């Protein structure tokens, strides 16, 4: 049986491969996105998953797994954007992007490992629908933080919500048949 770390790494490897190929095709055009735009892109993906889950049918070829992969990649974009800031260059070298991607994924993986220690991998008993709903909830939280000019009183910030979104999407990918 494979370990959670191995399953996590495998799911991320698939996401990373897509991300890097798209970076070669499009460059880092995503650098122009503001936080709300990234949130909206993740929302579109999560809402499509929810609609497919509810209707049990779809008319566009992209499957649910590819949408969860896109959510992972947009969450990584969000984390990179938070770290880099708007004054950094828009066009980045593919190697630099890969290094940034790996850094953010390592942060997310460490968070997953710590939470798994405390929660006993409860996510393994959760439904794909719950992951979708939790992602949508985290997006609402980010929108509220943005409307509060990025300030929170006692709650986690935008970065923590992106990390949770990333991990929920990875969990969904791991549990897919």
Helices and strands as residue ranges (DSSP letters): H 4-26, G 29-32, H 35-55, H 64-84, H 94-119, G 122-125, H 128-147, H 158-175
